[in-house]
Amino acid sequence: MILKDVDARGFWFASSSESPKGRELDAQPRAALLFYWRELGRQVRIVGAVGRGSAEESAADFRERGLHARAGVLAGHQSEPVERVDAEADAEARAKSGEISPAWTAYFVAAESIEFWQASTTREHVRLLYSRGVGGWRTDILVP
């Protein structure tokens, strides 16, 4: 998964709405994003409701992808076997023509909580939790 952008609505990524991930998000529109940097001993976890971008935002995201990435989406259903051998060549021609996958969807996670974790060699890790509430964001220090 690639984090594409962050704006006032949330943290953006894109995927096919027909993929297993897309179907799961339709059934349960909540997600957690996790960014882990082992070498730095840091982690950020974002939890929230998932929303869909507009058709225009989804199409713009699809057009920004490279030719082979667009062709891969057009060749078949994401995370499923390609059904025919010539699908890739056909999909590349379709991608070159500017075809946009109707299933390609820009999603955003509207953060309800963001946790920052900083490792410590003495196991006295620092955990800061920011939680969105009615009056704004609340900050808590969590027990490691």
N, CA, C and O atoms as a DFTB+ gen file, in Angstrom:
576 C
 N C O
     1  1       0.847      -1.156       0.000
     2  2       0.000       0.000       0.000
     3  2       0.903       1.232       0.000
     4  3       1.920       1.273       0.693
     5  1       0.523       2.212      -0.771
     6  2       1.292       3.455      -0.855
     7  2       0.448       4.584      -0.284
     8  3      -0.685       4.795      -0.714
     9  1       0.992       5.301       0.674
    10  2       0.343       6.505       1.170
    11  2       0.534       7.569       0.103
    12  3       1.663       7.968      -0.182
    13  1      -0.563       8.034      -0.490
    14  2      -0.485       8.940      -1.630
    15  2      -0.490      10.412      -1.222
    16  3       0.150      11.238      -1.873
    17  1      -1.206      10.741      -0.155
    18  2      -1.365      12.147       0.215
    19  2      -1.968      12.215       1.612
    20  3      -2.500      11.232       2.126
    21  1      -1.874      13.378       2.203
    22  2      -2.531      13.670       3.472
    23  2      -3.163      15.045       3.311
    24  3      -2.498      15.995       2.899
    25  1      -4.451      15.150       3.638
    26  2      -5.112      16.453       3.595
    27  2      -6.094      16.534       4.754
    28  3      -6.067      15.695       5.654
    29  1      -6.955      17.535       4.733
    30  2      -7.886      17.745       5.842
    31  2      -8.853      16.573       6.023
    32  3      -9.345      16.351       7.130
    33  1      -9.133      15.824       4.961
    34  2     -10.052      14.686       5.072
    35  2      -9.365      13.460       5.653
    36  3     -10.007      12.653       6.326
    37  1      -8.057      13.308       5.402
    38  2      -7.388      12.132       5.943
    39  2      -6.162      11.720       5.169
    40  3      -5.558      12.514       4.447
    41  1      -5.804      10.451       5.335
    42  2      -4.613       9.831       4.757
    43  2      -5.063       9.017       3.539
    44  3      -5.864       8.093       3.675
    45  1      -4.553       9.356       2.351
    46  2      -5.055       8.815       1.090
    47  2      -4.230       7.650       0.548
    48  3      -3.001       7.650       0.615
    49  1      -4.943       6.656       0.007
    50  2      -4.355       5.552      -0.736
    51  2      -5.378       5.165      -1.804
    52  3      -6.506       5.656      -1.783
    53  1      -5.001       4.301      -2.725
    54  2      -5.929       3.884      -3.774
    55  2      -5.797       2.397      -4.027
    56  3      -4.745       1.801      -3.799
    57  1      -6.881       1.810      -4.500
    58  2      -6.919       0.383      -4.787
    59  2      -8.144       0.104      -5.637
    60  3      -8.992       0.977      -5.823
    61  1      -8.233      -1.091      -6.142
    62  2      -9.434      -1.499      -6.867
    63  2     -10.529      -1.814      -5.855
    64  3     -10.302      -2.541      -4.888
    65  1     -11.707      -1.269      -6.081
    66  2     -12.830      -1.564      -5.185
    67  2     -13.311      -2.996      -5.358
    68  3     -14.073      -3.502      -4.535
    69  1     -12.862      -3.659      -6.441
    70  2     -13.243      -5.050      -6.687
    71  2     -12.241      -6.050      -6.104
    72  3     -12.475      -7.257      -6.157
    73  1     -11.125      -5.560      -5.549
    74  2     -10.123      -6.443      -4.949
    75  2     -10.623      -6.918      -3.587
    76  3     -11.583      -6.364      -3.051
    77  1      -9.978      -7.940      -3.025
    78  2     -10.369      -8.344      -1.664
    79  2     -10.342      -7.175      -0.683
    80  3     -11.238      -7.035       0.150
    81  1      -9.304      -6.330      -0.786
    82  2      -9.206      -5.172       0.107
    83  2     -10.394      -4.231      -0.101
    84  3     -10.991      -3.767       0.870
    85  1     -10.737      -3.949      -1.353
    86  2     -11.852      -3.063      -1.654
    87  2     -13.177      -3.615      -1.144
    88  3     -13.992      -2.882      -0.583
    89  1     -13.384      -4.913      -1.343
    90  2     -14.624      -5.535      -0.852
    91  2     -14.685      -5.493       0.674
    92  3     -15.752      -5.272       1.247
    93  1     -13.537      -5.707       1.338
    94  2     -13.512      -5.640       2.809
    95  2     -13.816      -4.223       3.291
    96  3     -14.524      -4.042       4.281
    97  1     -13.282      -3.217       2.593
    98  2     -13.547      -1.828       2.993
    99  2     -15.010      -1.454       2.770
   100  3     -15.573      -0.673       3.538
   101  1     -15.630      -2.006       1.722
   102  2     -17.061      -1.762       1.513
   103  2     -17.880      -2.378       2.639
   104  3     -18.843      -1.777       3.115
   105  1     -17.494      -3.585       3.064
   106  2     -18.239      -4.281       4.119
   107  2     -18.000      -3.674       5.494
   108  3     -18.918      -3.616       6.312
   109  1     -16.800      -3.230       5.752
   110  2     -16.424      -2.662       7.053
   111  2     -15.517      -1.463       6.806
   112  3     -14.297      -1.620       6.767
   113  1     -16.082      -0.269       6.636
   114  2     -15.272       0.903       6.257
   115  2     -14.468       1.523       7.406
   116  3     -14.666       2.680       7.775
   117  1     -13.566       0.725       7.950
   118  2     -12.628       1.181       8.977
   119  2     -11.276       0.570       8.653
   120  3     -11.201      -0.519       8.085
   121  1     -10.211       1.269       9.014
   122  2      -8.879       0.733       8.731
   123  2      -7.873       1.281       9.728
   124  3      -8.092       2.298      10.386
   125  1      -6.769       0.567       9.810
   126  2      -5.605       1.025      10.569
   127  2      -4.434       1.055       9.603
   128  3      -4.192       0.092       8.876
   129  1      -3.720       2.147       9.599
   130  2      -2.502       2.279       8.802
   131  2      -1.337       2.193       9.767
   132  3      -1.375       2.793      10.841
   133  1      -0.309       1.458       9.397
   134  2       0.843       1.293      10.276
   135  2       2.107       1.580       9.484
   136  3       2.336       0.993       8.427
   137  1       2.914       2.477       9.995
   138  2       4.199       2.818       9.395
   139  2       5.274       2.492      10.428
   140  3       5.279       3.047      11.527
   141  1       6.174       1.598      10.068
   142  2       7.177       1.087      11.006
   143  2       8.563       1.289      10.421
   144  3       8.828       0.892       9.286
   145  1       9.447       1.906      11.194
   146  2      10.837       2.121      10.811
   147  2      11.719       1.407      11.829
   148  3      12.094       1.986      12.849
   149  1      12.048       0.153      11.551
   150  2      12.808      -0.671      12.490
   151  2      14.143      -0.030      12.844
   152  3      14.519       0.018      14.016
   153  1      14.858       0.461      11.840
   154  2      16.187       1.030      12.072
   155  2      16.144       2.247      13.003
   156  3      17.093       2.505      13.743
   157  1      15.045       2.981      12.958
   158  2      14.899       4.163      13.820
   159  2      14.175       3.845      15.121
   160  3      14.146       4.670      16.034
   161  1      13.588       2.645      15.212
   162  2      12.831       2.285      16.404
   163  2      11.591       3.138      16.559
   164  3      11.236       3.546      17.665
   165  1      10.921       3.409      15.421
   166  2       9.733       4.265      15.469
   167  2       8.576       3.632      14.707
   168  3       8.754       2.856      13.768
   169  1       7.398       3.999      15.153
   170  2       6.192       3.483      14.524
   171  2       5.087       4.516      14.676
   172  3       5.008       5.209      15.690
   173  1       4.238       4.614      13.664
   174  2       3.048       5.467      13.715
   175  2       1.870       4.599      13.312
   176  3       1.924       3.903      12.298
   177  1       0.800       4.638      14.106
   178  2      -0.419       3.872      13.808
   179  2      -1.585       4.848      13.763
   180  3      -1.801       5.630      14.689
   181  1      -2.330       4.785      12.667
   182  2      -3.470       5.676      12.440
   183  2      -4.712       4.809      12.299
   184  3      -4.712       3.859      11.516
   185  1      -5.762       5.117      13.037
   186  2      -6.995       4.349      13.006
   187  2      -8.143       5.291      12.692
   188  3      -8.209       6.401      13.219
   189  1      -9.057       4.838      11.821
   190  2     -10.219       5.677      11.547
   191  2     -11.161       5.085      10.524
   192  3     -10.943       4.002       9.980
   193  1     -12.218       5.843      10.284
   194  2     -13.208       5.469       9.281
   195  2     -12.629       5.698       7.890
   196  3     -11.843       6.621       7.674
   197  1     -13.028       4.848       6.955
   198  2     -12.563       4.961       5.580
   199  2     -13.651       5.598       4.735
   200  3     -14.822       5.225       4.814
   201  1     -13.244       6.565       3.926
   202  2     -14.160       7.192       2.980
   203  2     -13.619       7.040       1.576
   204  3     -12.442       6.737       1.378
   205  1     -14.480       7.251       0.614
   206  2     -14.086       7.182      -0.795
   207  2     -13.954       8.587      -1.358
   208  3     -14.744       9.479      -1.048
   209  1     -12.949       8.759      -2.185
   210  2     -12.828       9.994      -2.923
   211  2     -13.858      10.010      -4.042
   212  3     -14.520       9.005      -4.303
   213  1     -13.986      11.137      -4.691
   214  2     -14.933      11.268      -5.797
   215  2     -14.445      10.481      -7.008
   216  3     -13.295      10.043      -7.049
   217  1     -15.317      10.304      -7.985
   218  2     -14.933       9.638      -9.238
   219  2     -13.810      10.409      -9.913
   220  3     -12.917       9.806     -10.508
   221  1     -13.842      11.728      -9.828
   222  2     -12.799      12.553     -10.436
   223  2     -11.458      12.357      -9.731
   224  3     -10.419      12.278     -10.387
   225  1     -11.474      12.278      -8.399
   226  2     -10.237      12.052      -7.642
   227  2      -9.664      10.668      -7.940
   228  3      -8.451      10.503      -8.068
   229  1     -10.549       9.680      -8.048
   230  2     -10.096       8.320      -8.352
   231  2      -9.494       8.257      -9.752
   232  3      -8.448       7.639      -9.948
   233  1     -10.149       8.894     -10.730
   234  2      -9.632       8.894     -12.103
   235  2      -8.298       9.621     -12.175
   236  3      -7.389       9.178     -12.878
   237  1      -8.168      10.739     -11.452
   238  2      -6.904      11.485     -11.442
   239  2      -5.787      10.633     -10.855
   240  3      -4.667      10.645     -11.367
   241  1      -6.076       9.893      -9.786
   242  2      -5.077       9.020      -9.192
   243  2      -4.670       7.938     -10.182
   244  3      -3.486       7.627     -10.311
   245  1      -5.647       7.363     -10.884
   246  2      -5.347       6.312     -11.858
   247  2      -4.455       6.850     -12.973
   248  3      -3.503       6.185     -13.382
   249  1      -4.755       8.045     -13.465
   250  2      -3.953       8.635     -14.544
   251  2      -2.525       8.936     -14.102
   252  3      -1.621       8.940     -14.937
   253  1      -2.297       9.187     -12.818
   254  2      -0.953       9.484     -12.309
   255  2      -0.066       8.249     -12.219
   256  3       1.154       8.370     -12.111
   257  1      -0.660       7.077     -12.262
   258  2       0.106       5.825     -12.183
   259  2       0.876       5.614     -13.477
   260  3       0.489       6.129     -14.526
   261  1       1.949       4.868     -13.404
   262  2       2.729       4.545     -14.590
   263  2       1.957       3.631     -15.533
   264  3       0.981       2.993     -15.138
   265  1       2.403       3.579     -16.769
   266  2       1.738       2.778     -17.795
   267  2       1.573       1.326     -17.364
   268  3       0.479       0.773     -17.481
   269  1       2.639       0.700     -16.868
   270  2       2.559      -0.713     -16.495
   271  2       1.658      -0.931     -15.279
   272  3       1.010      -1.971     -15.164
   273  1       1.619       0.039     -14.383
   274  2       0.732      -0.076     -13.226
   275  2      -0.728       0.027     -13.676
   276  3      -1.575      -0.731     -13.203
   277  1      -1.027       0.960     -14.586
   278  2      -2.392       1.077     -15.111
   279  2      -2.777      -0.191     -15.873
   280  3      -3.889      -0.698     -15.731
   281  1      -1.837      -0.700     -16.689
   282  2      -2.109      -1.919     -17.455
   283  2      -2.377      -3.094     -16.523
   284  3      -3.248      -3.919     -16.801
   285  1      -1.641      -3.178     -15.428
   286  2      -1.856      -4.257     -14.469
   287  2      -3.253      -4.243     -13.894
   288  3      -3.864      -5.294     -13.702
   289  1      -3.761      -3.053     -13.618
   290  2      -5.124      -2.936     -13.093
   291  2      -6.131      -3.326     -14.172
   292  3      -7.103      -4.027     -13.892
   293  1      -5.900      -2.873     -15.402
   294  2      -6.826      -3.172     -16.496
   295  2      -6.772      -4.632     -16.940
   296  3      -7.735      -5.136     -17.520
   297  1      -5.650      -5.321     -16.674
   298  2      -5.474      -6.710     -17.109
   299  2      -6.376      -7.682     -16.373
   300  3      -6.785      -8.695     -16.939
   301  1      -6.683      -7.398     -15.155
   302  2      -7.491      -8.339     -14.395
   303  2      -7.781      -7.794     -13.024
   304  3      -7.424      -6.667     -12.680
   305  1      -8.424      -8.611     -12.269
   306  2      -8.800      -8.193     -10.920
   307  2      -7.595      -8.290      -9.997
   308  3      -6.898      -9.303      -9.965
   309  1      -7.363      -7.219      -9.248
   310  2      -6.220      -7.154      -8.346
   311  2      -6.257      -8.320      -7.371
   312  3      -7.309      -8.657      -6.827
   313  1      -5.103      -8.927      -7.157
   314  2      -4.903     -10.031      -6.217
   315  2      -5.537     -11.341      -6.682
   316  3      -5.681     -12.273      -5.891
   317  1      -5.914     -11.416      -7.948
   318  2      -6.468     -12.646      -8.498
   319  2      -5.646     -13.054      -9.720
   320  3      -4.996     -12.207     -10.331
   321  1      -5.664     -14.338     -10.085
   322  2      -4.879     -14.792     -11.237
   323  2      -5.326     -14.127     -12.540
   324  3      -6.511     -13.852     -12.728
   325  1      -4.374     -13.871     -13.434
   326  2      -4.694     -13.356     -14.756
   327  2      -5.368     -14.485     -15.523
   328  3      -4.879     -15.614     -15.519
   329  1      -6.469     -14.194     -16.170
   330  2      -7.267     -15.244     -16.801
   331  2      -6.757     -15.675     -18.167
   332  3      -7.022     -16.801     -18.589
   333  1      -6.029     -14.808     -18.872
   334  2      -5.538     -15.225     -20.177
   335  2      -4.148     -14.665     -20.414
   336  3      -3.781     -13.628     -19.862
   337  1      -3.383     -15.355     -21.237
   338  2      -1.981     -15.027     -21.455
   339  2      -1.801     -13.660     -22.109
   340  3      -0.880     -12.924     -21.758
   341  1      -2.666     -13.317     -23.051
   342  2      -2.508     -12.060     -23.775
   343  2      -3.145     -10.872     -23.055
   344  3      -3.213      -9.781     -23.620
   345  1      -3.607     -11.061     -21.830
   346  2      -4.284      -9.988     -21.100
   347  2      -3.364      -8.800     -20.873
   348  3      -3.806      -7.655     -20.959
   349  1      -2.093      -9.050     -20.586
   350  2      -1.165      -7.957     -20.289
   351  2      -0.952      -7.062     -21.512
   352  3      -0.969      -5.837     -21.390
   353  1      -0.753      -7.660     -22.685
   354  2      -0.539      -6.869     -23.905
   355  2      -1.783      -6.067     -24.245
   356  3      -1.693      -4.894     -24.609
   357  1      -2.952      -6.704     -24.126
   358  2      -4.216      -6.019     -24.384
   359  2      -4.403      -4.874     -23.392
   360  3      -4.813      -3.780     -23.780
   361  1      -4.112      -5.114     -22.136
   362  2      -4.277      -4.094     -21.097
   363  2      -3.323      -2.936     -21.311
   364  3      -3.685      -1.785     -21.064
   365  1      -2.099      -3.220     -21.771
   366  2      -1.155      -2.132     -22.035
   367  2      -1.685      -1.225     -23.143
   368  3      -1.571      -0.003     -23.047
   369  1      -2.259      -1.802     -24.183
   370  2      -2.841      -1.000     -25.261
   371  2      -4.005      -0.164     -24.734
   372  3      -4.162       0.997     -25.110
   373  1      -4.810      -0.754     -23.869
   374  2      -5.937      -0.021     -23.277
   375  2      -5.439       1.112     -22.391
   376  3      -6.007       2.205     -22.394
   377  1      -4.375       0.851     -21.632
   378  2      -3.808       1.892     -20.769
   379  2      -3.243       3.037     -21.603
   380  3      -3.422       4.206     -21.259
   381  1      -2.556       2.701     -22.708
   382  2      -2.006       3.740     -23.588
   383  2      -3.113       4.602     -24.187
   384  3      -2.911       5.789     -24.445
   385  1      -4.280       4.006     -24.406
   386  2      -5.392       4.754     -24.993
   387  2      -6.035       5.719     -23.995
   388  3      -6.856       6.555     -24.372
   389  1      -5.653       5.596     -22.715
   390  2      -6.209       6.482     -21.687
   391  2      -7.371       5.890     -20.926
   392  3      -7.998       6.578     -20.120
   393  1      -7.674       4.612     -21.167
   394  2      -8.773       3.973     -20.452
   395  2      -8.517       4.007     -18.952
   396  3      -7.388       3.818     -18.498
   397  1      -9.560       4.246     -18.200
   398  2      -9.477       4.296     -16.738
   399  2     -10.332       3.175     -16.171
   400  3     -11.470       2.982     -16.599
   401  1      -9.799       2.448     -15.227
   402  2     -10.547       1.372     -14.587
   403  2     -11.693       1.961     -13.769
   404  3     -11.460       2.805     -12.904
   405  1     -12.933       1.526     -14.032
   406  2     -14.053       2.033     -13.243
   407  2     -14.010       1.572     -11.789
   408  3     -14.673       2.152     -10.929
   409  1     -13.229       0.528     -11.518
   410  2     -13.126       0.015     -10.146
   411  2     -12.040       0.713      -9.343
   412  3     -11.985       0.558      -8.123
   413  1     -11.155       1.495     -10.015
   414  2     -10.064       2.134      -9.292
   415  2     -10.646       3.204      -8.384
   416  3     -11.391       4.074      -8.836
   417  1     -10.307       3.139      -7.112
   418  2     -10.919       4.016      -6.119
   419  2      -9.866       4.661      -5.237
   420  3      -8.967       3.990      -4.730
   421  1      -9.987       5.963      -5.059
   422  2      -9.158       6.684      -4.093
   423  2      -9.895       6.636      -2.759
   424  3     -11.061       7.019      -2.669
   425  1      -9.212       6.170      -1.743
   426  2      -9.782       6.064      -0.398
   427  2      -9.015       6.986       0.547
   428  3      -7.864       7.338       0.286
   429  1      -9.658       7.371       1.641
   430  2      -8.951       8.091       2.697
   431  2      -9.373       7.534       4.044
   432  3     -10.505       7.086       4.225
   433  1      -8.442       7.570       4.983
   434  2      -8.724       7.199       6.368
   435  2      -8.820       8.497       7.158
   436  3      -7.838       9.227       7.286
   437  1     -10.000       8.781       7.685
   438  2     -10.223       9.960       8.523
   439  2      -9.767       9.599       9.936
   440  3     -10.466       8.889      10.659
   441  1      -8.616      10.081      10.313
   442  2      -7.991       9.664      11.572
   443  2      -8.853      10.005      12.782
   444  3      -9.290      11.140      12.971
   445  1      -9.077       8.979      13.585
   446  2      -9.740       9.152      14.879
   447  2      -8.708       9.073      15.996
   448  3      -8.887       9.642      17.073
   449  1      -7.615       8.347      15.712
   450  2      -6.504       8.290      16.660
   451  2      -5.206       8.100      15.889
   452  3      -5.165       7.453      14.843
   453  1      -4.154       8.683      16.438
   454  2      -2.809       8.530      15.879
   455  2      -1.881       8.266      17.050
   456  3      -1.802       9.055      17.992
   457  1      -1.175       7.133      16.975
   458  2      -0.241       6.780      18.044
   459  2       1.183       6.801      17.509
   460  3       1.484       6.225      16.464
   461  1       2.045       7.476      18.245
   462  2       3.471       7.522      17.929
   463  2       4.200       6.680      18.966
   464  3       3.974       6.835      20.166
   465  1       5.068       5.795      18.509
   466  2       5.830       4.914      19.392
   467  2       7.305       5.118      19.102
   468  3       7.731       5.090      17.947
   469  1       8.082       5.325      20.159
   470  2       9.530       5.474      20.057
   471  2      10.167       4.415      20.945
   472  3       9.928       4.373      22.151
   473  1      10.983       3.560      20.330
   474  2      11.632       2.475      21.071
   475  2      12.731       3.019      21.976
   476  3      13.277       4.100      21.757
   477  1      13.028       2.239      22.984
   478  2      14.107       2.553      23.914
   479  2      14.875       1.268      24.191
   480  3      14.269       0.212      24.370
   481  1      16.205       1.346      24.228
   482  2      17.019       0.158      24.501
   483  2      16.769      -0.377      25.902
   484  3      17.037      -1.547      26.174
   485  1      16.254       0.471      26.799
   486  2      15.954       0.027      28.160
   487  2      14.504      -0.443      28.302
   488  3      14.025      -0.697      29.407
   489  1      13.818      -0.552      27.163
   490  2      12.406      -0.971      27.116
   491  2      11.474       0.039      27.767
   492  3      10.333      -0.295      28.089
   493  1      11.934       1.255      27.964
   494  2      11.068       2.330      28.466
   495  2      10.548       3.114      27.262
   496  3      10.788       4.315      27.132
   497  1       9.833       2.409      26.388
   498  2       9.344       3.008      25.155
   499  2       8.427       4.190      25.447
   500  3       7.767       4.242      26.484
   501  1       8.400       5.124      24.528
   502  2       7.512       6.283      24.646
   503  2       6.355       6.078      23.680
   504  3       6.561       5.838      22.490
   505  1       5.145       6.173      24.197
   506  2       3.943       6.032      23.372
   507  2       3.051       7.243      23.613
   508  3       2.597       7.487      24.731
   509  1       2.810       7.989      22.555
   510  2       1.920       9.141      22.616
   511  2       0.695       8.853      21.774
   512  3       0.817       8.481      20.607
   513  1      -0.490       9.022      22.352
   514  2      -1.734       8.778      21.644
   515  2      -2.498      10.083      21.514
   516  3      -2.783      10.760      22.501
   517  1      -2.821      10.418      20.279
   518  2      -3.662      11.582      19.980
   519  2      -5.018      11.032      19.559
   520  3      -5.104      10.251      18.611
   521  1      -6.083      11.436      20.260
   522  2      -7.432      10.952      19.977
   523  2      -8.336      12.132      19.648
   524  3      -8.370      13.128      20.370
   525  1      -9.066      12.000      18.545
   526  2      -9.978      13.072      18.138
   527  2     -11.273      12.953      18.921
   528  3     -11.879      11.882      18.985
   529  1     -11.689      14.053      19.513
   530  2     -12.939      14.089      20.250
   531  2     -13.789      15.262      19.787
   532  3     -13.440      15.956      18.832
   533  1     -14.891      15.473      20.462
   534  2     -15.808      16.551      20.106
   535  2     -15.117      17.906      20.190
   536  3     -15.344      18.766      19.340
   537  1     -14.286      18.106      21.193
   538  2     -13.631      19.388      21.388
   539  2     -12.272      19.518      20.713
   540  3     -11.591      20.527      20.897
   541  1     -11.867      18.526      19.944
   542  2     -10.559      18.569      19.292
   543  2      -9.752      17.333      19.634
   544  3     -10.304      16.278      19.948
   545  1      -8.451      17.476      19.570
   546  2      -7.547      16.352      19.807
   547  2      -7.117      16.303      21.269
   548  3      -6.805      17.334      21.864
   549  1      -7.100      15.115      21.838
   550  2      -6.626      14.881      23.198
   551  2      -5.311      14.128      23.094
   552  3      -5.149      13.284      22.212
   553  1      -4.369      14.423      23.985
   554  2      -3.073      13.755      23.994
   555  2      -2.929      12.955      25.279
   556  3      -3.198      13.460      26.369
   557  1      -2.503      11.701      25.145
   558  2      -2.255      10.856      26.302
   559  2      -0.886      10.178      26.139
   560  3      -0.471       9.854      25.026
   561  1      -0.212       9.976      27.240
   562  2       0.999       9.146      27.264
   563  2       0.564       7.774      27.723
   564  3      -0.061       7.632      28.774
   565  1       0.895       6.750      26.928
   566  2       0.465       5.383      27.230
   567  2       1.568       4.605      27.928
   568  3       2.754       4.870      27.730
   569  1       1.171       3.657      28.735
   570  2       2.117       2.750      29.373
   571  2       2.725       1.874      28.285
   572  3       1.993       1.303      27.477
   573  1       4.077       1.757      28.248
   574  2       4.682       0.926      27.210
   575  2       4.251      -0.492      27.357
   576  3       4.659      -1.345      26.569
